[in-house]
Structures are given as C-alpha cells and as structure tokens.
C-alpha cells in the first residue's frame, strides 16, 4: 500500500509540478486536511512500530535468545 501511494504521489508531482501536501491544501477544505494529516500521522506511527518489532524479532532470532530486545 505504501508503494502504491508513493507512485501516485510521484505521478502528481510530475503532472502538476507540486508536492502532494500542496495539492491537498489547494483542493480540500480545512476539515479534510486535518483528517488527512491525522491519517498520515497514524500511518507513520504504524510503520515505525512495524520496523521496531521486526528488528527486535530479528535480533532475538539471530542472537539465539541471548539478547532479549524490546519484546
């Protein structure tokens, strides 16, 4: 899903010459911009948690359980 959104954002940039944030600011009303901003913040947090958990599981597997990271 992230890959698809990056491709679409790149296409908007190529076609309009503007960043995705600027296009959203010009096209959407203020309440929708706040909703989009909150959705993106939650997506960033979810992505960071996913990386953190994946890294801690990988370290645990590679260290044969000797080093117990955040789990």
CHARMM-style PDB file with segment names, atoms N, HN, CA, C and O in Angstrom:
ATOM      1  N   UNK     1       0.829  -1.191   0.000  1.00  0.00      PROA
ATOM      2  CA  UNK     1       0.000   0.000   0.000  1.00  0.00      PROA
ATOM      3  C   UNK     1       0.872   1.253   0.000  1.00  0.00      PROA
ATOM      4  O   UNK     1       0.579   2.224  -0.698  1.00  0.00      PROA
ATOM      5  N   UNK     2       1.946   1.222   0.788  1.00  0.00      PROA
ATOM      6  HN  UNK     2       2.184   0.433   1.355  1.00  0.00      PROA
ATOM      7  CA  UNK     2       2.851   2.367   0.817  1.00  0.00      PROA
ATOM      8  C   UNK     2       3.496   2.623  -0.531  1.00  0.00      PROA
ATOM      9  O   UNK     2       3.668   3.769  -0.946  1.00  0.00      PROA
ATOM     10  N   UNK     3       3.855   1.532  -1.215  1.00  0.00      PROA
ATOM     11  HN  UNK     3       3.715   0.601  -0.878  1.00  0.00      PROA
ATOM     12  CA  UNK     3       4.463   1.658  -2.535  1.00  0.00      PROA
ATOM     13  C   UNK     3       3.490   2.318  -3.513  1.00  0.00      PROA
ATOM     14  O   UNK     3       3.879   3.197  -4.282  1.00  0.00      PROA
ATOM     15  N   UNK     4       2.231   1.893  -3.482  1.00  0.00      PROA
ATOM     16  HN  UNK     4       1.915   1.179  -2.857  1.00  0.00      PROA
ATOM     17  CA  UNK     4       1.222   2.465  -4.363  1.00  0.00      PROA
ATOM     18  C   UNK     4       1.044   3.960  -4.096  1.00  0.00      PROA
ATOM     19  O   UNK     4       0.954   4.751  -5.035  1.00  0.00      PROA
ATOM     20  N   UNK     5       0.995   4.347  -2.833  1.00  0.00      PROA
ATOM     21  HN  UNK     5       1.068   3.704  -2.070  1.00  0.00      PROA
ATOM     22  CA  UNK     5       0.834   5.762  -2.500  1.00  0.00      PROA
ATOM     23  C   UNK     5       2.040   6.586  -2.947  1.00  0.00      PROA
ATOM     24  O   UNK     5       1.887   7.729  -3.378  1.00  0.00      PROA
ATOM     25  N   UNK     6       3.241   6.007  -2.846  1.00  0.00      PROA
ATOM     26  HN  UNK     6       3.365   5.079  -2.496  1.00  0.00      PROA
ATOM     27  CA  UNK     6       4.427   6.723  -3.306  1.00  0.00      PROA
ATOM     28  C   UNK     6       4.399   6.916  -4.820  1.00  0.00      PROA
ATOM     29  O   UNK     6       4.770   7.978  -5.320  1.00  0.00      PROA
ATOM     30  N   UNK     7       3.961   5.892  -5.546  1.00  0.00      PROA
ATOM     31  HN  UNK     7       3.660   5.029  -5.140  1.00  0.00      PROA
ATOM     32  CA  UNK     7       3.859   6.007  -7.002  1.00  0.00      PROA
ATOM     33  C   UNK     7       2.850   7.088  -7.382  1.00  0.00      PROA
ATOM     34  O   UNK     7       3.113   7.908  -8.262  1.00  0.00      PROA
ATOM     35  N   UNK     8       1.690   7.086  -6.713  1.00  0.00      PROA
ATOM     36  HN  UNK     8       1.477   6.420  -5.999  1.00  0.00      PROA
ATOM     37  CA  UNK     8       0.669   8.090  -7.017  1.00  0.00      PROA
ATOM     38  C   UNK     8       1.134   9.500  -6.658  1.00  0.00      PROA
ATOM     39  O   UNK     8       0.847  10.449  -7.388  1.00  0.00      PROA
ATOM     40  N   UNK     9       1.842   9.644  -5.551  1.00  0.00      PROA
ATOM     41  HN  UNK     9       2.075   8.873  -4.958  1.00  0.00      PROA
ATOM     42  CA  UNK     9       2.374  10.956  -5.169  1.00  0.00      PROA
ATOM     43  C   UNK     9       3.413  11.433  -6.177  1.00  0.00      PROA
ATOM     44  O   UNK     9       3.464  12.617  -6.509  1.00  0.00      PROA
ATOM     45  N   UNK    10       4.232  10.518  -6.657  1.00  0.00      PROA
ATOM     46  HN  UNK    10       4.191   9.556  -6.387  1.00  0.00      PROA
ATOM     47  CA  UNK    10       5.228  10.883  -7.666  1.00  0.00      PROA
ATOM     48  C   UNK    10       4.551  11.314  -8.962  1.00  0.00      PROA
ATOM     49  O   UNK    10       4.994  12.264  -9.608  1.00  0.00      PROA
ATOM     50  N   UNK    11       3.489  10.626  -9.341  1.00  0.00      PROA
ATOM     51  HN  UNK    11       3.129   9.854  -8.817  1.00  0.00      PROA
ATOM     52  CA  UNK    11       2.759  10.997 -10.560  1.00  0.00      PROA
ATOM     53  C   UNK    11       2.123  12.374 -10.432  1.00  0.00      PROA
ATOM     54  O   UNK    11       2.133  13.157 -11.381  1.00  0.00      PROA
ATOM     55  N   UNK    12       1.571  12.667  -9.266  1.00  0.00      PROA
ATOM     56  HN  UNK    12       1.563  12.030  -8.495  1.00  0.00      PROA
ATOM     57  CA  UNK    12       1.001  14.004  -9.049  1.00  0.00      PROA
ATOM     58  C   UNK    12       2.090  15.057  -9.176  1.00  0.00      PROA
ATOM     59  O   UNK    12       1.873  16.114  -9.770  1.00  0.00      PROA
ATOM     60  N   UNK    13       3.261  14.771  -8.620  1.00  0.00      PROA
ATOM     61  HN  UNK    13       3.438  13.913  -8.138  1.00  0.00      PROA
ATOM     62  CA  UNK    13       4.361  15.717  -8.703  1.00  0.00      PROA
ATOM     63  C   UNK    13       4.830  15.947 -10.126  1.00  0.00      PROA
ATOM     64  O   UNK    13       5.153  17.074 -10.502  1.00  0.00      PROA
ATOM     65  N   UNK    14       4.868  14.891 -10.916  1.00  0.00      PROA
ATOM     66  HN  UNK    14       4.606  13.976 -10.610  1.00  0.00      PROA
ATOM     67  CA  UNK    14       5.313  15.024 -12.303  1.00  0.00      PROA
ATOM     68  C   UNK    14       4.285  15.802 -13.123  1.00  0.00      PROA
ATOM     69  O   UNK    14       4.652  16.665 -13.921  1.00  0.00      PROA
ATOM     70  N   UNK    15       3.013  15.505 -12.930  1.00  0.00      PROA
ATOM     71  HN  UNK    15       2.715  14.804 -12.282  1.00  0.00      PROA
ATOM     72  CA  UNK    15       1.969  16.128 -13.740  1.00  0.00      PROA
ATOM     73  C   UNK    15       1.755  17.590 -13.354  1.00  0.00      PROA
ATOM     74  O   UNK    15       1.674  18.454 -14.227  1.00  0.00      PROA
ATOM     75  N   UNK    16       1.662  17.875 -12.042  1.00  0.00      PROA
ATOM     76  HN  UNK    16       1.727  17.173 -11.333  1.00  0.00      PROA
ATOM     77  CA  UNK    16       1.332  19.232 -11.611  1.00  0.00      PROA
ATOM     78  C   UNK    16       2.553  20.074 -11.274  1.00  0.00      PROA
ATOM     79  O   UNK    16       2.485  21.303 -11.288  1.00  0.00      PROA
ATOM     80  N   UNK    17       3.664  19.422 -10.973  1.00  0.00      PROA
ATOM     81  HN  UNK    17       3.719  18.423 -10.962  1.00  0.00      PROA
ATOM     82  CA  UNK    17       4.850  20.170 -10.548  1.00  0.00      PROA
ATOM     83  C   UNK    17       4.774  20.608  -9.093  1.00  0.00      PROA
ATOM     84  O   UNK    17       5.572  21.430  -8.644  1.00  0.00      PROA
ATOM     85  N   UNK    18       3.818  20.060  -8.362  1.00  0.00      PROA
ATOM     86  HN  UNK    18       3.170  19.392  -8.727  1.00  0.00      PROA
ATOM     87  CA  UNK    18       3.629  20.426  -6.957  1.00  0.00      PROA
ATOM     88  C   UNK    18       3.737  19.183  -6.091  1.00  0.00      PROA
ATOM     89  O   UNK    18       3.557  18.061  -6.565  1.00  0.00      PROA
ATOM     90  N   UNK    19       4.033  19.400  -4.811  1.00  0.00      PROA
ATOM     91  HN  UNK    19       4.179  20.312  -4.426  1.00  0.00      PROA
ATOM     92  CA  UNK    19       4.075  18.295  -3.855  1.00  0.00      PROA
ATOM     93  C   UNK    19       2.653  17.882  -3.482  1.00  0.00      PROA
ATOM     94  O   UNK    19       1.702  18.649  -3.636  1.00  0.00      PROA
ATOM     95  N   UNK    20       2.535  16.644  -2.986  1.00  0.00      PROA
ATOM     96  HN  UNK    20       3.307  16.021  -2.862  1.00  0.00      PROA
ATOM     97  CA  UNK    20       1.223  16.121  -2.610  1.00  0.00      PROA
ATOM     98  C   UNK    20       0.572  16.987  -1.534  1.00  0.00      PROA
ATOM     99  O   UNK    20      -0.634  17.229  -1.585  1.00  0.00      PROA
ATOM    100  N   UNK    21       1.347  17.452  -0.569  1.00  0.00      PROA
ATOM    101  HN  UNK    21       2.327  17.255  -0.527  1.00  0.00      PROA
ATOM    102  CA  UNK    21       0.789  18.278   0.501  1.00  0.00      PROA
ATOM    103  C   UNK    21       0.211  19.579  -0.043  1.00  0.00      PROA
ATOM    104  O   UNK    21      -0.843  20.024   0.412  1.00  0.00      PROA
ATOM    105  N   UNK    22       0.877  20.186  -0.997  1.00  0.00      PROA
ATOM    106  HN  UNK    22       1.733  19.825  -1.367  1.00  0.00      PROA
ATOM    107  CA  UNK    22       0.378  21.438  -1.570  1.00  0.00      PROA
ATOM    108  C   UNK    22      -0.903  21.207  -2.380  1.00  0.00      PROA
ATOM    109  O   UNK    22      -1.823  22.024  -2.334  1.00  0.00      PROA
ATOM    110  N   UNK    23      -0.960  20.108  -3.110  1.00  0.00      PROA
ATOM    111  HN  UNK    23      -0.213  19.444  -3.147  1.00  0.00      PROA
ATOM    112  CA  UNK    23      -2.171  19.790  -3.875  1.00  0.00      PROA
ATOM    113  C   UNK    23      -3.343  19.564  -2.925  1.00  0.00      PROA
ATOM    114  O   UNK    23      -4.447  20.044  -3.182  1.00  0.00      PROA
ATOM    115  N   UNK    24      -3.117  18.838  -1.830  1.00  0.00      PROA
ATOM    116  HN  UNK    24      -2.221  18.448  -1.620  1.00  0.00      PROA
ATOM    117  CA  UNK    24      -4.189  18.610  -0.843  1.00  0.00      PROA
ATOM    118  C   UNK    24      -4.635  19.916  -0.217  1.00  0.00      PROA
ATOM    119  O   UNK    24      -5.825  20.118   0.021  1.00  0.00      PROA
ATOM    120  N   UNK    25      -3.692  20.804   0.052  1.00  0.00      PROA
ATOM    121  HN  UNK    25      -2.724  20.640  -0.141  1.00  0.00      PROA
ATOM    122  CA  UNK    25      -4.042  22.085   0.658  1.00  0.00      PROA
ATOM    123  C   UNK    25      -4.903  22.926  -0.277  1.00  0.00      PROA
ATOM    124  O   UNK    25      -5.819  23.617   0.169  1.00  0.00      PROA
ATOM    125  N   UNK    26      -4.609  22.867  -1.566  1.00  0.00      PROA
ATOM    126  HN  UNK    26      -3.865  22.306  -1.927  1.00  0.00      PROA
ATOM    127  CA  UNK    26      -5.359  23.666  -2.532  1.00  0.00      PROA
ATOM    128  C   UNK    26      -6.711  23.057  -2.879  1.00  0.00      PROA
ATOM    129  O   UNK    26      -7.646  23.791  -3.198  1.00  0.00      PROA
ATOM    130  N   UNK    27      -6.835  21.743  -2.825  1.00  0.00      PROA
ATOM    131  HN  UNK    27      -6.075  21.147  -2.566  1.00  0.00      PROA
ATOM    132  CA  UNK    27      -8.037  21.079  -3.313  1.00  0.00      PROA
ATOM    133  C   UNK    27      -9.062  20.753  -2.235  1.00  0.00      PROA
ATOM    134  O   UNK    27     -10.256  20.710  -2.531  1.00  0.00      PROA
ATOM    135  N   UNK    28      -8.641  20.523  -1.000  1.00  0.00      PROA
ATOM    136  HN  UNK    28      -7.671  20.558  -0.760  1.00  0.00      PROA
ATOM    137  CA  UNK    28      -9.551  20.053   0.038  1.00  0.00      PROA
ATOM    138  C   UNK    28      -9.875  21.150   1.040  1.00  0.00      PROA
ATOM    139  O   UNK    28      -9.064  22.050   1.255  1.00  0.00      PROA
ATOM    140  N   UNK    29     -11.063  21.085   1.661  1.00  0.00      PROA
ATOM    141  HN  UNK    29     -11.722  20.353   1.486  1.00  0.00      PROA
ATOM    142  CA  UNK    29     -11.392  22.036   2.724  1.00  0.00      PROA
ATOM    143  C   UNK    29     -10.564  21.753   3.984  1.00  0.00      PROA
ATOM    144  O   UNK    29      -9.918  20.710   4.087  1.00  0.00      PROA
ATOM    145  N   UNK    30     -10.590  22.665   4.912  1.00  0.00      PROA
ATOM    146  HN  UNK    30     -11.114  23.512   4.827  1.00  0.00      PROA
ATOM    147  CA  UNK    30      -9.706  22.573   6.078  1.00  0.00      PROA
ATOM    148  C   UNK    30      -9.990  21.350   6.941  1.00  0.00      PROA
ATOM    149  O   UNK    30      -9.049  20.739   7.447  1.00  0.00      PROA
ATOM    150  N   UNK    31     -11.252  20.972   7.128  1.00  0.00      PROA
ATOM    151  HN  UNK    31     -12.017  21.468   6.717  1.00  0.00      PROA
ATOM    152  CA  UNK    31     -11.530  19.797   7.968  1.00  0.00      PROA
ATOM    153  C   UNK    31     -10.981  18.525   7.332  1.00  0.00      PROA
ATOM    154  O   UNK    31     -10.526  17.630   8.045  1.00  0.00      PROA
ATOM    155  N   UNK    32     -11.016  18.429   6.011  1.00  0.00      PROA
ATOM    156  HN  UNK    32     -11.386  19.156   5.432  1.00  0.00      PROA
ATOM    157  CA  UNK    32     -10.496  17.245   5.333  1.00  0.00      PROA
ATOM    158  C   UNK    32      -8.971  17.205   5.416  1.00  0.00      PROA
ATOM    159  O   UNK    32      -8.380  16.130   5.519  1.00  0.00      PROA
ATOM    160  N   UNK    33      -8.340  18.368   5.373  1.00  0.00      PROA
ATOM    161  HN  UNK    33      -8.820  19.242   5.289  1.00  0.00      PROA
ATOM    162  CA  UNK    33      -6.874  18.415   5.514  1.00  0.00      PROA
ATOM    163  C   UNK    33      -6.450  17.924   6.885  1.00  0.00      PROA
ATOM    164  O   UNK    33      -5.421  17.260   7.008  1.00  0.00      PROA
ATOM    165  N   UNK    34      -7.219  18.235   7.917  1.00  0.00      PROA
ATOM    166  HN  UNK    34      -8.055  18.775   7.817  1.00  0.00      PROA
ATOM    167  CA  UNK    34      -6.909  17.751   9.264  1.00  0.00      PROA
ATOM    168  C   UNK    34      -7.072  16.238   9.331  1.00  0.00      PROA
ATOM    169  O   UNK    34      -6.253  15.551   9.941  1.00  0.00      PROA
ATOM    170  N   UNK    35      -8.125  15.716   8.709  1.00  0.00      PROA
ATOM    171  HN  UNK    35      -8.791  16.274   8.214  1.00  0.00      PROA
ATOM    172  CA  UNK    35      -8.342  14.270   8.689  1.00  0.00      PROA
ATOM    173  C   UNK    35      -7.199  13.576   7.948  1.00  0.00      PROA
ATOM    174  O   UNK    35      -6.692  12.556   8.415  1.00  0.00      PROA
ATOM    175  N   UNK    36      -6.795  14.112   6.813  1.00  0.00      PROA
ATOM    176  HN  UNK    36      -7.207  14.940   6.434  1.00  0.00      PROA
ATOM    177  CA  UNK    36      -5.675  13.539   6.063  1.00  0.00      PROA
ATOM    178  C   UNK    36      -4.384  13.587   6.869  1.00  0.00      PROA
ATOM    179  O   UNK    36      -3.609  12.631   6.866  1.00  0.00      PROA
ATOM    180  N   UNK    37      -4.156  14.697   7.557  1.00  0.00      PROA
ATOM    181  HN  UNK    37      -4.786  15.474   7.559  1.00  0.00      PROA
ATOM    182  CA  UNK    37      -2.950  14.836   8.373  1.00  0.00      PROA
ATOM    183  C   UNK    37      -2.926  13.788   9.492  1.00  0.00      PROA
ATOM    184  O   UNK    37      -1.894  13.158   9.726  1.00  0.00      PROA
ATOM    185  N   UNK    38      -4.046  13.601  10.178  1.00  0.00      PROA
ATOM    186  HN  UNK    38      -4.884  14.113   9.988  1.00  0.00      PROA
ATOM    187  CA  UNK    38      -4.117  12.598  11.236  1.00  0.00      PROA
ATOM    188  C   UNK    38      -3.932  11.186  10.687  1.00  0.00      PROA
ATOM    189  O   UNK    38      -3.267  10.359  11.312  1.00  0.00      PROA
ATOM    190  N   UNK    39      -4.509  10.909   9.534  1.00  0.00      PROA
ATOM    191  HN  UNK    39      -5.049  11.580   9.026  1.00  0.00      PROA
ATOM    192  CA  UNK    39      -4.346   9.587   8.924  1.00  0.00      PROA
ATOM    193  C   UNK    39      -2.880   9.330   8.588  1.00  0.00      PROA
ATOM    194  O   UNK    39      -2.385   8.221   8.789  1.00  0.00      PROA
ATOM    195  N   UNK    40      -2.192  10.331   8.086  1.00  0.00      PROA
ATOM    196  HN  UNK    40      -2.594  11.232   7.923  1.00  0.00      PROA
ATOM    197  CA  UNK    40      -0.774  10.162   7.756  1.00  0.00      PROA
ATOM    198  C   UNK    40       0.075   9.983   9.015  1.00  0.00      PROA
ATOM    199  O   UNK    40       1.030   9.207   9.016  1.00  0.00      PROA
ATOM    200  N   UNK    41      -0.268  10.688  10.070  1.00  0.00      PROA
ATOM    201  HN  UNK    41      -1.044  11.318  10.070  1.00  0.00      PROA
ATOM    202  CA  UNK    41       0.466  10.517  11.332  1.00  0.00      PROA
ATOM    203  C   UNK    41       0.302   9.090  11.860  1.00  0.00      PROA
ATOM    204  O   UNK    41       1.270   8.483  12.316  1.00  0.00      PROA
ATOM    205  N   UNK    42      -0.910   8.560  11.799  1.00  0.00      PROA
ATOM    206  HN  UNK    42      -1.697   9.054  11.429  1.00  0.00      PROA
ATOM    207  CA  UNK    42      -1.135   7.184  12.243  1.00  0.00      PROA
ATOM    208  C   UNK    42      -0.403   6.185  11.346  1.00  0.00      PROA
ATOM    209  O   UNK    42       0.100   5.171  11.830  1.00  0.00      PROA
ATOM    210  N   UNK    43      -0.343   6.462  10.065  1.00  0.00      PROA
ATOM    211  HN  UNK    43      -0.752   7.285   9.672  1.00  0.00      PROA
ATOM    212  CA  UNK    43       0.385   5.581   9.150  1.00  0.00      PROA
ATOM    213  C   UNK    43       1.881   5.592   9.460  1.00  0.00      PROA
ATOM    214  O   UNK    43       2.531   4.548   9.415  1.00  0.00      PROA
ATOM    215  N   UNK    44       2.425   6.755   9.771  1.00  0.00      PROA
ATOM    216  HN  UNK    44       1.897   7.604   9.807  1.00  0.00      PROA
ATOM    217  CA  UNK    44       3.846   6.855  10.123  1.00  0.00      PROA
ATOM    218  C   UNK    44       4.126   6.107  11.419  1.00  0.00      PROA
ATOM    219  O   UNK    44       5.121   5.389  11.518  1.00  0.00      PROA
ATOM    220  N   UNK    45       3.263   6.267  12.406  1.00  0.00      PROA
ATOM    221  HN  UNK    45       2.454   6.851  12.326  1.00  0.00      PROA
ATOM    222  CA  UNK    45       3.439   5.564  13.682  1.00  0.00      PROA
ATOM    223  C   UNK    45       3.355   4.057  13.466  1.00  0.00      PROA
ATOM    224  O   UNK    45       4.161   3.306  14.015  1.00  0.00      PROA
ATOM    225  N   UNK    46       2.384   3.612  12.671  1.00  0.00      PROA
ATOM    226  HN  UNK    46       1.729   4.223  12.226  1.00  0.00      PROA
ATOM    227  CA  UNK    46       2.256   2.184  12.386  1.00  0.00      PROA
ATOM    228  C   UNK    46       3.471   1.627  11.680  1.00  0.00      PROA
ATOM    229  O   UNK    46       3.900   0.510  11.969  1.00  0.00      PROA
ATOM    230  N   UNK    47       4.025   2.382  10.768  1.00  0.00      PROA
ATOM    231  HN  UNK    47       3.676   3.289  10.533  1.00  0.00      PROA
ATOM    232  CA  UNK    47       5.220   1.945  10.052  1.00  0.00      PROA
ATOM    233  C   UNK    47       6.414   1.852  10.993  1.00  0.00      PROA
ATOM    234  O   UNK    47       7.192   0.901  10.919  1.00  0.00      PROA
ATOM    235  N   UNK    48       6.563   2.829  11.870  1.00  0.00      PROA
ATOM    236  HN  UNK    48       5.931   3.602  11.930  1.00  0.00      PROA
ATOM    237  CA  UNK    48       7.674   2.803  12.825  1.00  0.00      PROA
ATOM    238  C   UNK    48       7.557   1.631  13.796  1.00  0.00      PROA
ATOM    239  O   UNK    48       8.558   0.991  14.115  1.00  0.00      PROA
ATOM    240  N   UNK    49       6.353   1.348  14.264  1.00  0.00      PROA
ATOM    241  HN  UNK    49       5.539   1.869  14.005  1.00  0.00      PROA
ATOM    242  CA  UNK    49       6.148   0.218  15.176  1.00  0.00      PROA
ATOM    243  C   UNK    49       6.474  -1.091  14.467  1.00  0.00      PROA
ATOM    244  O   UNK    49       7.075  -1.990  15.054  1.00  0.00      PROA
ATOM    245  N   UNK    50       6.079  -1.192  13.215  1.00  0.00      PROA
ATOM    246  HN  UNK    50       5.591  -0.461  12.738  1.00  0.00      PROA
ATOM    247  CA  UNK    50       6.359  -2.391  12.435  1.00  0.00      PROA
ATOM    248  C   UNK    50       7.868  -2.607  12.294  1.00  0.00      PROA
ATOM    249  O   UNK    50       8.341  -3.734  12.440  1.00  0.00      PROA
ATOM    250  N   UNK    51       8.610  -1.569  12.018  1.00  0.00      PROA
ATOM    251  HN  UNK    51       8.225  -0.654  11.899  1.00  0.00      PROA
ATOM    252  CA  UNK    51      10.065  -1.685  11.885  1.00  0.00      PROA
ATOM    253  C   UNK    51      10.687  -2.053  13.227  1.00  0.00      PROA
ATOM    254  O   UNK    51      11.588  -2.891  13.279  1.00  0.00      PROA
ATOM    255  N   UNK    52      10.226  -1.447  14.298  1.00  0.00      PROA
ATOM    256  HN  UNK    52       9.494  -0.767  14.255  1.00  0.00      PROA
ATOM    257  CA  UNK    52      10.764  -1.724  15.624  1.00  0.00      PROA
ATOM    258  C   UNK    52      10.541  -3.178  16.025  1.00  0.00      PROA
ATOM    259  O   UNK    52      11.465  -3.846  16.488  1.00  0.00      PROA
ATOM    260  N   UNK    53       9.333  -3.663  15.851  1.00  0.00      PROA
ATOM    261  HN  UNK    53       8.582  -3.120  15.474  1.00  0.00      PROA
ATOM    262  CA  UNK    53       9.036  -5.049  16.211  1.00  0.00      PROA
ATOM    263  C   UNK    53       9.785  -6.038  15.320  1.00  0.00      PROA
ATOM    264  O   UNK    53      10.292  -7.051  15.802  1.00  0.00      PROA
ATOM    265  N   UNK    54       9.852  -5.749  14.034  1.00  0.00      PROA
ATOM    266  HN  UNK    54       9.440  -4.926  13.642  1.00  0.00      PROA
ATOM    267  CA  UNK    54      10.581  -6.627  13.125  1.00  0.00      PROA
ATOM    268  C   UNK    54      12.055  -6.694  13.459  1.00  0.00      PROA
ATOM    269  O   UNK    54      12.657  -7.767  13.402  1.00  0.00      PROA
ATOM    270  N   UNK    55      12.638  -5.576  13.804  1.00  0.00      PROA
ATOM    271  HN  UNK    55      12.149  -4.704  13.851  1.00  0.00      PROA
ATOM    272  CA  UNK    55      14.057  -5.549  14.180  1.00  0.00      PROA
ATOM    273  C   UNK    55      14.303  -6.303  15.478  1.00  0.00      PROA
ATOM    274  O   UNK    55      15.289  -7.029  15.597  1.00  0.00      PROA
ATOM    275  N   UNK    56      13.415  -6.135  16.447  1.00  0.00      PROA
ATOM    276  HN  UNK    56      12.614  -5.545  16.350  1.00  0.00      PROA
ATOM    277  CA  UNK    56      13.618  -6.818  17.723  1.00  0.00      PROA
ATOM    278  C   UNK    56      13.456  -8.335  17.570  1.00  0.00      PROA
ATOM    279  O   UNK    56      14.170  -9.099  18.218  1.00  0.00      PROA
ATOM    280  N   UNK    57      12.533  -8.770  16.727  1.00  0.00      PROA
ATOM    281  HN  UNK    57      11.952  -8.149  16.201  1.00  0.00      PROA
ATOM    282  CA  UNK    57      12.387 -10.205  16.477  1.00  0.00      PROA
ATOM    283  C   UNK    57      13.614 -10.743  15.755  1.00  0.00      PROA
ATOM    284  O   UNK    57      14.100 -11.826  16.081  1.00  0.00      PROA
ATOM    285  N   UNK    58      14.119  -9.998  14.779  1.00  0.00      PROA
ATOM    286  HN  UNK    58      13.724  -9.118  14.514  1.00  0.00      PROA
ATOM    287  CA  UNK    58      15.311 -10.433  14.043  1.00  0.00      PROA
ATOM    288  C   UNK    58      16.521 -10.537  14.961  1.00  0.00      PROA
ATOM    289  O   UNK    58      17.283 -11.499  14.865  1.00  0.00      PROA
ATOM    290  N   UNK    59      16.710  -9.568  15.846  1.00  0.00      PROA
ATOM    291  HN  UNK    59      16.091  -8.787  15.923  1.00  0.00      PROA
ATOM    292  CA  UNK    59      17.841  -9.614  16.783  1.00  0.00      PROA
ATOM    293  C   UNK    59      17.701 -10.805  17.714  1.00  0.00      PROA
ATOM    294  O   UNK    59      18.679 -11.492  18.008  1.00  0.00      PROA
ATOM    295  N   UNK    60      16.492 -11.044  18.171  1.00  0.00      PROA
ATOM    296  HN  UNK    60      15.698 -10.485  17.932  1.00  0.00      PROA
ATOM    297  CA  UNK    60      16.258 -12.180  19.058  1.00  0.00      PROA
ATOM    298  C   UNK    60      16.557 -13.502  18.353  1.00  0.00      PROA
ATOM    299  O   UNK    60      17.163 -14.397  18.941  1.00  0.00      PROA
ATOM    300  N   UNK    61      16.136 -13.623  17.107  1.00  0.00      PROA
ATOM    301  HN  UNK    61      15.644 -12.895  16.630  1.00  0.00      PROA
ATOM    302  CA  UNK    61      16.399 -14.853  16.354  1.00  0.00      PROA
ATOM    303  C   UNK    61      17.887 -15.020  16.054  1.00  0.00      PROA
ATOM    304  O   UNK    61      18.422 -16.124  16.157  1.00  0.00      PROA
ATOM    305  N   UNK    62      18.548 -13.940  15.688  1.00  0.00      PROA
ATOM    306  HN  UNK    62      18.113 -13.044  15.604  1.00  0.00      PROA
ATOM    307  CA  UNK    62      19.965 -14.025  15.336  1.00  0.00      PROA
ATOM    308  C   UNK    62      20.857 -14.275  16.548  1.00  0.00      PROA
ATOM    309  O   UNK    62      21.914 -14.892  16.425  1.00  0.00      PROA
ATOM    310  N   UNK    63      20.438 -13.801  17.707  1.00  0.00      PROA
ATOM    311  HN  UNK    63      19.579 -13.299  17.807  1.00  0.00      PROA
ATOM    312  CA  UNK    63      21.256 -13.972  18.904  1.00  0.00      PROA
ATOM    313  C   UNK    63      20.868 -15.240  19.674  1.00  0.00      PROA
ATOM    314  O   UNK    63      21.381 -15.493  20.764  1.00  0.00      PROA
ATOM    315  N   UNK    64      19.966 -16.026  19.101  1.00  0.00      PROA
ATOM    316  HN  UNK    64      19.550 -15.820  18.216  1.00  0.00      PROA
ATOM    317  CA  UNK    64      19.534 -17.283  19.723  1.00  0.00      PROA
ATOM    318  C   UNK    64      18.934 -17.064  21.106  1.00  0.00      PROA
ATOM    319  O   UNK    64      19.088 -17.899  21.998  1.00  0.00      PROA
ATOM    320  N   UNK    65      18.256 -15.946  21.276  1.00  0.00      PROA
ATOM    321  HN  UNK    65      18.131 -15.268  20.552  1.00  0.00      PROA
ATOM    322  CA  UNK    65      17.584 -15.658  22.525  1.00  0.00      PROA
ATOM    323  C   UNK    65      18.477 -15.108  23.617  1.00  0.00      PROA
ATOM    324  O   UNK    65      17.995 -14.828  24.715  1.00  0.00      PROA
ATOM    325  N   UNK    66      19.777 -14.944  23.349  1.00  0.00      PROA
ATOM    326  HN  UNK    66      20.168 -15.172  22.457  1.00  0.00      PROA
ATOM    327  CA  UNK    66      20.705 -14.407  24.367  1.00  0.00      PROA
ATOM    328  C   UNK    66      20.431 -12.952  24.662  1.00  0.00      PROA
ATOM    329  O   UNK    66      20.413 -12.521  25.815  1.00  0.00      PROA
ATOM    330  N   UNK    67      20.220 -12.213  23.611  1.00  0.00      PROA
ATOM    331  HN  UNK    67      20.234 -12.563  22.674  1.00  0.00      PROA
ATOM    332  CA  UNK    67      19.953 -10.778  23.748  1.00  0.00      PROA
ATOM    333  C   UNK    67      18.456 -10.577  23.618  1.00  0.00      PROA
ATOM    334  O   UNK    67      17.896 -10.772  22.539  1.00  0.00      PROA
ATOM    335  N   UNK    68      17.812 -10.197  24.686  1.00  0.00      PROA
ATOM    336  HN  UNK    68      18.267 -10.039  25.562  1.00  0.00      PROA
ATOM    337  CA  UNK    68      16.364 -10.006  24.644  1.00  0.00      PROA
ATOM    338  C   UNK    68      16.070  -8.533  24.439  1.00  0.00      PROA
ATOM    339  O   UNK    68      16.147  -7.737  25.375  1.00  0.00      PROA
ATOM    340  N   UNK    69      15.730  -8.174  23.203  1.00  0.00      PROA
ATOM    341  HN  UNK    69      15.667  -8.820  22.443  1.00  0.00      PROA
ATOM    342  CA  UNK    69      15.407  -6.764  22.943  1.00  0.00      PROA
ATOM    343  C   UNK    69      14.039  -6.397  23.491  1.00  0.00      PROA
ATOM    344  O   UNK    69      13.609  -6.955  24.500  1.00  0.00      PROA
ATOM    345  N   UNK    70      13.379  -5.510  22.871  1.00  0.00      PROA
ATOM    346  HN  UNK    70      13.728  -5.057  22.051  1.00  0.00      PROA
ATOM    347  CA  UNK    70      12.174  -4.885  23.390  1.00  0.00      PROA
ATOM    348  C   UNK    70      10.981  -5.808  23.578  1.00  0.00      PROA
ATOM    349  O   UNK    70       9.988  -5.382  24.166  1.00  0.00      PROA
ATOM    350  N   UNK    71      11.024  -7.022  23.120  1.00  0.00      PROA
ATOM    351  HN  UNK    71      11.832  -7.369  22.642  1.00  0.00      PROA
ATOM    352  CA  UNK    71       9.856  -7.900  23.258  1.00  0.00      PROA
ATOM    353  C   UNK    71       9.713  -8.446  24.646  1.00  0.00      PROA
ATOM    354  OT1 UNK    71       8.780  -9.200  24.920  1.00  0.00      PROA
TER     355      UNK     71
END
